Amino acid sequence: MTRYGYIGLGMMGSAMAENLIGTGTEVTVFDLDPAAVDAAVGRGATAADSPAQVAAASDAVSVCVPAAEHLDQVLDGPGGLAEGGRQGLAILVHSTVHPDTIRAARRRAARWGAALFDACVAGGSASARTGDQILLAGGVDEMPGPARALLDVYAARVICAGPVGAGAALKIAVNVMTYAQFAAAATAHDLMAAQSADPALLTEAWGAMGQLGSLTEQYSALVGLRPEQIAGGFRESLEALAGIGRKDLALALELGQTRPGTAGVLQALHDAMDAVYNVHEEAR
C-alpha cells in the first residue's frame, strides 16, 4: 500500500487530510498545533514529531503551509523533509506562493532525490473535505504514480497548468480575479444602499446575467453585516482572511506583468482588503 504524509493542518490542510484519511490509506501527519494533529489522529492518522519523520514514513507528502518561509522550514530546516527524505519521494505543495519559490524548492528537493510539484488548491475547505475542490497543478505529466493518485483523491477537477511553477502562477492569477469580484460586490452593495435600494437584488441580477460565481455569492452575505455583528472570534477570522488576501495580492504585485494602465488595480485591491472583509477602522 502506498503511504502518504500531510504537513500543515490549518483550515485547508486539515480538510484535505481528513478526506485522504477517509480513503483508508496510511497517512502520517505533522503540524505545530498539537490539537490539529490530535484531531487527525482521531480520524485514523499517525502523528509524526517532525517533517523528517513524515518523509521517512511516506511515499508522497502533501505540504500546505501559509507562506514561502514556512515551506523553506518544512523542506530543509531542522527536522525538515531533507533529513528523512529518500530517493523517489514525491512532494506536492498546495500553498499559494510565488512560482519562483516552487521552482527553487524543486531544485533543492532534487539534491536529496525528491521530486517536488505545485498543486495549488481552489474552492474552499468544505469542498476540500469532500474531495470536490479544484487543483491547479504544475508538472502533472512528470508526477510519479503516488503523487498523481493524490490529485484524484483531493479534487473533482485537476487543471494541468503547464510546467512546475505554472500551477502557482495560475493560483495567484485566479486569486486576483476572486478578490476583484469581492471588492466589486462590496462597492456595488454600498452604491445600492446609498440610494435606498435593496442590495440583495445584486445577487439576483448578477446571477441572472451569468456573472456570479459561487465564492462571490457566499462572500456577498458578509458585505451587509453591521459593525456590531463583526466581533470576537468572527472578527479575528475575517482579519486573518484579509491578511491572506494581502499576502496573495502581494505575490501578484511581485509578478508585476500587467498591461499598461492596469498595474494600479493590484495595489488598490491589496490596500482594500480590510474594507472588503469589513474589518476596517470604520467598521469597529
C-alpha positions, 0 to 999 in steps of 0.5 A: 500500500502506498503511504502518504504524509500531510504537513500543515493542518490549518483550515485547508490542510486539515480538510484535505487530510481528513478526506485522504484519511477517509480513503483508508490509506496510511497517512502520517501527519505533522503540524505545530498545533498539537490539537490539529494533529490530535484531531487527525489522529482521531480520524485514523492518522499517525502523528509524526514529531517532525517533517523528517519523520513524515518523509521517512514514513511516506511515499508522497507528502502533501505540504500546505503551509501559509507562506514561502518561509514556512515551506523553506522550514518544512523542506530543509530546516531542522527536522525538515523533509531533507533529513528523512527524505529518500530517493523517489519521494514525491512532494506536492505543495498546495500553498499559494506562493510565488512560482519562483519559490516552487521552482527553487524548492524543486531544485533543492528537493532534487539534491536529496532525490525528491521530486517536488510539484505545485498543486495549488488548491481552489474552492474552499475547505468544505469542498476540500473535505469532500474531495470536490475542490479544484487543483491547479497543478504544475508538472502533472505529466512528470508526477510519479504514480503516488503523487498523481493518485493524490490529485484524484483523491483531493479534487473533482477537477485537476487543471494541468497548468503547464510546467512546475511553477505554472500551477502557482502562477495560475493560483495567484492569477485566479486569486486576483480575479476572486478578490476583484469580484469581492471588492466589486460586490462590496462597492456595488452593495454600498452604491445600492444602499446609498440610494435606498435600494435593496442590495440583495437584488445584486445577487439576483441580477448578477446571477441572472446575467451569468456573472456570479460565481459561487465564492462571490455569492457566499462572500456577498452575505458578509458585505451587509453585516453591521459593525456590531455583528463583526466581533470576537472570534468572527472578527479575528477570522475575517482579519486573518482572511484579509491578511491572506488576501494581502499576502496573495495580492502581494505575490501578484504585485511581485509578478508585476506583468500587467498591461499598461494602465492596469498595474494600479488595480493590484495595489488598490485591491491589496490596500482594500482588503480590510474594507472588503472583509469589513474589518476596517477602522470604520467598521469597529 
